[in-house]
Amino acid sequence: MTSTPKIFDAIMDGRKDNNIPFSDLQKLLDVLGFSYRVRGSHYVYWREGVAEIINIQSDNGKAKAYQVKQVRGIIQKYKLTF
Protein backbone atom coordinates (compact mmCIF):
# COMPACT_ATOMS: atom_id res chain seq x y z
CA MET A 1 0.00 0.00 0.00
CA THR A 2 1.27 3.44 -0.92
CA SER A 3 2.00 6.01 1.77
CA THR A 4 -0.31 9.00 2.12
CA PRO A 5 2.31 11.63 1.17
CA LYS A 6 3.11 9.71 -2.03
CA ILE A 7 -0.58 9.43 -2.90
CA PHE A 8 -1.07 13.14 -2.23
CA ASP A 9 1.94 14.07 -4.37
CA ALA A 10 0.79 11.85 -7.26
CA ILE A 11 -2.70 13.35 -7.24
CA MET A 12 -1.48 16.93 -6.93
CA ASP A 13 1.13 16.38 -9.68
CA GLY A 14 -1.59 15.88 -12.29
CA ARG A 15 0.52 13.84 -14.69
CA LYS A 16 -0.72 10.42 -13.55
CA ASP A 17 -4.49 11.00 -13.41
CA ASN A 18 -5.15 7.86 -15.50
CA ASN A 19 -2.97 5.71 -13.26
CA ILE A 20 -4.16 6.41 -9.70
CA PRO A 21 -5.40 3.27 -7.92
CA PHE A 22 -8.98 3.64 -6.70
CA SER A 23 -8.00 2.43 -3.23
CA ASP A 24 -5.34 5.18 -3.02
CA LEU A 25 -7.89 7.87 -3.85
CA GLN A 26 -10.21 6.45 -1.18
CA LYS A 27 -7.37 6.39 1.35
CA LEU A 28 -6.50 10.03 0.69
CA LEU A 29 -10.12 11.16 1.05
CA ASP A 30 -10.38 9.23 4.33
CA VAL A 31 -7.19 10.83 5.68
CA LEU A 32 -8.46 14.28 4.65
CA GLY A 33 -11.50 13.75 6.89
CA PHE A 34 -14.19 12.95 4.34
CA SER A 35 -17.11 10.69 5.25
CA TYR A 36 -18.72 8.46 2.66
CA ARG A 37 -21.60 6.21 1.80
CA VAL A 38 -21.88 3.58 -0.91
CA ARG A 39 -24.73 3.44 -3.39
CA GLY A 40 -24.13 0.53 -5.75
CA SER A 41 -20.76 1.17 -7.37
CA HIS A 42 -20.74 4.87 -6.39
CA TYR A 43 -18.79 6.10 -3.39
CA VAL A 44 -20.16 9.47 -2.33
CA TYR A 45 -17.80 11.55 -0.15
CA TRP A 46 -18.55 14.71 1.79
CA ARG A 47 -16.90 16.81 4.46
CA GLU A 48 -18.05 19.61 6.71
CA GLY A 49 -16.82 22.92 5.34
CA VAL A 50 -16.62 21.61 1.75
CA ALA A 51 -19.64 22.53 -0.38
CA GLU A 52 -18.94 20.01 -3.15
CA ILE A 53 -19.88 16.35 -2.94
CA ILE A 54 -17.39 13.92 -4.48
CA ASN A 55 -18.79 10.92 -6.34
CA ILE A 56 -16.18 8.35 -7.37
CA GLN A 57 -16.26 4.92 -9.02
CA SER A 58 -13.67 2.28 -9.66
CA ASP A 59 -12.72 1.60 -13.27
CA ASN A 60 -11.09 -1.84 -13.10
CA GLY A 61 -9.25 -0.89 -9.90
CA LYS A 62 -8.22 2.57 -11.11
CA ALA A 63 -9.77 5.94 -10.31
CA LYS A 64 -11.29 7.73 -13.27
CA ALA A 65 -9.09 10.59 -14.46
CA TYR A 66 -11.81 13.24 -14.31
CA GLN A 67 -12.60 12.25 -10.73
CA VAL A 68 -8.94 12.57 -9.73
CA LYS A 69 -8.95 16.03 -11.30
CA GLN A 70 -12.10 16.91 -9.36
CA VAL A 71 -10.50 15.81 -6.07
CA ARG A 72 -7.35 17.81 -6.87
CA GLY A 73 -9.46 20.90 -7.53
CA ILE A 74 -11.26 20.56 -4.20
CA ILE A 75 -7.97 20.04 -2.33
CA GLN A 76 -6.59 23.22 -3.92
CA LYS A 77 -9.77 25.26 -3.46
CA TYR A 78 -10.10 24.46 0.25
CA LYS A 79 -6.33 24.17 0.90
CA LEU A 80 -6.80 20.72 2.47
CA THR A 81 -3.89 18.96 4.13
CA PHE A 82 -3.51 15.79 6.15
C-alpha positions in Angstrom: 0.0 0.0 0.0 1.3 3.4 -0.9 2.0 6.0 1.8 -0.3 9.0 2.1 2.3 11.6 1.2 3.1 9.7 -2.0 -0.6 9.4 -2.9 -1.1 13.1 -2.2 1.9 14.1 -4.4 0.8 11.8 -7.3 -2.7 13.4 -7.2 -1.5 16.9 -6.9 1.1 16.4 -9.7 -1.6 15.9 -12.3 0.5 13.8 -14.7 -0.7 10.4 -13.6 -4.5 11.0 -13.4 -5.1 7.9 -15.5 -3.0 5.7 -13.3 -4.2 6.4 -9.7 -5.4 3.3 -7.9 -9.0 3.6 -6.7 -8.0 2.4 -3.2 -5.3 5.2 -3.0 -7.9 7.9 -3.9 -10.2 6.5 -1.2 -7.4 6.4 1.3 -6.5 10.0 0.7 -10.1 11.2 1.0 -10.4 9.2 4.3 -7.2 10.8 5.7 -8.5 14.3 4.6 -11.5 13.8 6.9 -14.2 12.9 4.3 -17.1 10.7 5.3 -18.7 8.5 2.7 -21.6 6.2 1.8 -21.9 3.6 -0.9 -24.7 3.4 -3.4 -24.1 0.5 -5.7 -20.8 1.2 -7.4 -20.7 4.9 -6.4 -18.8 6.1 -3.4 -20.2 9.5 -2.3 -17.8 11.6 -0.2 -18.6 14.7 1.8 -16.9 16.8 4.5 -18.1 19.6 6.7 -16.8 22.9 5.3 -16.6 21.6 1.8 -19.6 22.5 -0.4 -18.9 20.0 -3.2 -19.9 16.4 -2.9 -17.4 13.9 -4.5 -18.8 10.9 -6.3 -16.2 8.3 -7.4 -16.3 4.9 -9.0 -13.7 2.3 -9.7 -12.7 1.6 -13.3 -11.1 -1.8 -13.1 -9.3 -0.9 -9.9 -8.2 2.6 -11.1 -9.8 5.9 -10.3 -11.3 7.7 -13.3 -9.1 10.6 -14.5 -11.8 13.2 -14.3 -12.6 12.2 -10.7 -8.9 12.6 -9.7 -9.0 16.0 -11.3 -12.1 16.9 -9.4 -10.5 15.8 -6.1 -7.3 17.8 -6.9 -9.5 20.9 -7.5 -11.3 20.6 -4.2 -8.0 20.0 -2.3 -6.6 23.2 -3.9 -9.8 25.3 -3.5 -10.1 24.5 0.3 -6.3 24.2 0.9 -6.8 20.7 2.5 -3.9 19.0 4.1 -3.5 15.8 6.1 
